[in-house]
Amino acid sequence: MMFFSRNEKQVVSLVAMVLYIASHVEASIYERVGDGLCQPAPDKEYSHIVKYGYGANRAYDCSEACDGVNDSGERYRGFSIVNGALRGSHDCLCFYDCHHLPEFSTELEDVWSRHDPEYCAEGQVSAWDNATGVICYQALVAEKSVLNPEGRMSSTLLESYNGA
């Protein structure tokens, strides 16, 4: 297992940003932080939405799915992919601060399930529950960010990496 210092994580994040910009892909920027469901603190949970039976087992696809429900302005903190290889499909979970789930259109209500526990927490992803077959990713930029028409980096990306 590899462990990175804070500066090395920033370099890895900057490299991911450069690769992202070069790919001209519309998706959020994220990093893998641990195994299990993402948590704002040990033994605390987020409000979250789940897309059961999600076909792909790739972080990009789950991030893109989370971006797709993000039109209401609520920002997700991270996401987890549940590996369902034995049953032939996977689950995608998008985590939000307590009681800040996005509004759904009728079409999205049919695809996503809401989980908004009475007692939950908020804040950036700082823990995970070590569940087997689940990977936690922290959203670094939780909105679609693309090059602007002039070919320069968007202000969202610049603000997110200011001081990195």
Backbone torsions as a table, in degrees:
resi	resn	phi	psi	omega
1	MET	NA	137.9	-179.7
2	MET	-98.4	137.5	175.7
3	PHE	-120.8	135.6	-178.6
4	PHE	-114.2	145.5	172.7
5	SER	-75.0	170.9	-179.7
6	ARG	-58.6	-43.8	-179.9
7	ASN	-65.4	-39.5	178.6
8	GLU	-65.3	-37.0	177.3
9	LYS	-63.1	-39.4	179.3
10	GLN	-65.4	-39.6	177.9
11	VAL	-64.5	-44.3	177.9
12	VAL	-60.5	-42.4	178.8
13	SER	-64.0	-40.5	178.1
14	LEU	-65.9	-38.7	176.5
15	VAL	-63.5	-42.5	177.9
16	ALA	-61.1	-39.6	178.7
17	MET	-63.2	-44.7	179.7
18	VAL	-62.6	-45.0	177.5
19	LEU	-61.5	-39.9	179.0
20	TYR	-61.6	-47.2	-178.8
21	ILE	-62.9	-40.8	-178.9
22	ALA	-67.0	-25.0	-176.0
23	SER	-84.4	-13.8	-179.1
24	HIS	55.2	37.6	-179.0
25	VAL	-100.0	141.9	176.4
26	GLU	-94.8	101.1	176.8
27	ALA	-164.9	167.9	177.5
28	SER	-75.2	165.2	175.1
29	ILE	-105.8	135.0	-173.4
30	TYR	-147.9	167.0	174.2
31	GLU	-141.1	146.0	175.7
32	ARG	-72.6	130.6	-178.3
33	VAL	-119.2	-17.3	179.8
34	GLY	177.1	-178.9	178.7
35	ASP	-102.1	132.2	179.0
36	GLY	116.0	-175.9	177.9
37	LEU	-74.4	138.4	179.4
38	CYS	-67.1	144.3	179.5
39	GLN	-138.0	148.1	176.0
40	PRO	-76.7	-19.2	177.2
41	ALA	-164.7	158.1	178.7
42	PRO	-53.6	135.3	178.4
43	ASP	63.2	18.8	174.5
44	LYS	-115.8	159.8	179.2
45	GLU	-134.3	157.0	175.4
46	TYR	-92.4	163.7	160.6
47	SER	-72.6	146.8	-179.0
48	HIS	-154.6	162.8	173.5
49	ILE	-117.7	151.8	-176.5
50	VAL	-130.9	135.8	171.2
51	LYS	-111.1	101.9	-178.3
52	TYR	-78.4	150.5	176.3
53	GLY	66.7	30.0	179.8
54	TYR	-71.1	127.7	-171.2
55	GLY	-67.2	-39.8	-173.0
56	ALA	-90.1	155.6	175.6
57	ASN	-120.3	45.8	-179.3
58	ARG	-121.1	140.0	-179.2
59	ALA	-59.9	-40.8	-178.6
60	TYR	-58.0	-43.9	-177.2
61	ASP	-65.6	-40.2	179.0
62	CYS	-68.7	-42.7	177.5
63	SER	-60.1	-43.4	179.1
64	GLU	-63.2	-38.6	177.6
65	ALA	-64.5	-42.5	177.3
66	CYS	-62.9	-41.4	176.9
67	ASP	-59.2	-35.4	-176.6
68	GLY	-66.0	-21.2	178.1
69	VAL	-104.0	7.5	-172.1
70	ASN	-91.5	14.9	-175.9
71	ASP	-70.9	-13.8	-177.7
72	SER	-80.6	-4.5	179.6
73	GLY	96.6	-12.3	176.7
74	GLU	-74.0	133.7	-179.8
75	ARG	-100.1	134.6	176.7
76	TYR	-88.0	150.2	-176.7
77	ARG	-88.2	-27.6	-178.3
78	GLY	179.9	-175.9	178.9
79	PHE	-150.1	158.6	176.0
80	SER	-130.0	146.4	174.3
81	ILE	-111.7	126.7	176.8
82	VAL	-99.0	117.0	-178.8
83	ASN	-74.7	113.7	-179.5
84	GLY	-112.5	41.0	-175.3
85	ALA	-56.3	-35.3	-178.6
86	LEU	-67.4	-31.1	-179.9
87	ARG	-100.5	-1.3	173.4
88	GLY	87.8	3.1	176.0
89	SER	-149.1	166.4	-174.7
90	HIS	-123.4	165.4	177.9
91	ASP	-117.0	144.6	178.5
92	CYS	-118.4	124.0	179.0
93	LEU	-116.4	132.0	177.2
94	CYS	-113.1	126.6	-173.5
95	PHE	-103.1	133.9	-178.9
96	TYR	-126.1	157.1	173.5
97	ASP	-57.0	155.7	-176.3
98	CYS	-49.4	123.8	177.0
99	HIS	61.4	29.3	177.6
100	HIS	-121.4	42.1	178.6
101	LEU	-71.9	149.3	179.4
102	PRO	-71.9	156.6	172.9
103	GLU	-74.3	146.0	-178.3
104	PHE	-111.9	143.0	167.1
105	SER	-77.8	167.6	178.9
106	THR	-58.5	-39.8	-179.9
107	GLU	-63.5	-40.0	-179.1
108	LEU	-72.1	-31.5	177.5
109	GLU	-58.6	-32.4	-179.3
110	ASP	-76.0	-18.0	-173.7
111	VAL	-106.2	-36.2	-174.6
112	TRP	-108.5	148.5	173.1
113	SER	-111.6	141.2	-179.8
114	ARG	-97.8	143.2	174.4
115	HIS	-136.6	104.5	-175.8
116	ASP	-125.8	81.2	-175.5
117	PRO	-63.6	153.2	-179.8
118	GLU	-62.0	-43.0	-179.4
119	TYR	-111.2	110.5	179.1
120	CYS	-143.5	-176.5	-174.7
121	ALA	-136.2	-179.7	179.2
122	GLU	-144.4	174.6	-178.5
123	GLY	115.2	172.4	-177.3
124	GLN	-66.9	159.2	179.0
125	VAL	-63.4	120.6	179.5
126	SER	-133.4	2.9	179.5
127	ALA	-155.5	169.1	176.3
128	TRP	-154.1	157.3	-170.2
129	ASP	-94.2	6.5	176.9
130	ASN	62.1	24.1	177.6
131	ALA	-64.9	137.9	179.9
132	THR	-69.4	137.7	176.4
133	GLY	78.8	12.5	-179.4
134	VAL	-126.9	138.0	179.0
135	ILE	-121.7	134.9	179.5
136	CYS	-102.8	131.0	176.5
137	TYR	-122.7	132.8	176.1
138	GLN	-92.8	132.5	175.9
139	ALA	-77.1	123.1	176.7
140	LEU	-90.0	-39.6	172.6
141	VAL	-131.5	107.3	-172.7
142	ALA	-96.3	50.7	172.6
143	GLU	-160.1	156.7	179.6
144	LYS	-64.4	132.7	-179.8
145	SER	-134.5	122.5	-179.0
146	VAL	-129.6	166.5	175.3
147	LEU	-63.9	141.4	177.9
148	ASN	-76.5	170.9	-175.1
149	PRO	-56.0	-26.1	179.0
150	GLU	-81.0	-1.6	178.6
151	GLY	83.6	12.6	178.9
152	ARG	-98.5	162.8	179.9
153	MET	-65.8	140.9	-179.7
154	SER	-67.4	154.6	179.2
155	SER	-62.5	-30.5	178.0
156	THR	-59.9	-46.3	179.4
157	LEU	-66.6	-42.4	-179.6
158	LEU	-61.0	-44.7	179.5
159	GLU	-63.5	-38.7	-177.2
160	SER	-67.7	-30.9	-177.0
161	TYR	-106.0	10.0	177.6
162	ASN	-62.2	124.0	178.8
163	GLY	85.4	2.8	-178.8
164	ALA	-74.4	NA	NA
